[in-house]
Amino acid sequence: MLYQSRISDVFFQAWKAGYITRYEHTQLINVGLVTRLNEEDRAALHRLSHAIKRGWLEVID
């Protein structure tokens, strides 16, 4: 499972590449559901979700 320390890494990697893998996306959702996140990590997850919904980031297999 993705740990909190990796959230910012995945965020910047996805933003730079323009996509996130389905596995990473699922792991981020799981971390957000089962872990108490600090404000920075929660904001990063929110920005990723928003970018995916708006079509700015693509979820690939």
Residue pairs with C-beta under 8 A, 6 or more apart in sequence:
1 27
1 30
1 31
2 10
2 24
2 27
2 28
2 30
2 31
3 31
4 31
4 35
4 37
4 38
4 41
7 28
7 31
7 37
7 41
7 44
7 45
8 40
8 41
8 44
10 20
10 24
10 28
11 44
11 47
11 48
13 20
14 20
14 24
14 48
14 57
15 51
15 57
18 56
18 57
18 58
19 57
19 58
19 59
19 60
20 28
20 48
20 52
20 57
20 58
20 59
20 60
21 59
21 60
21 61
22 59
22 60
22 61
25 48
25 52
25 59
28 45
28 48
31 37
31 45
32 42
32 45
37 45
48 57
51 57
52 58
52 59
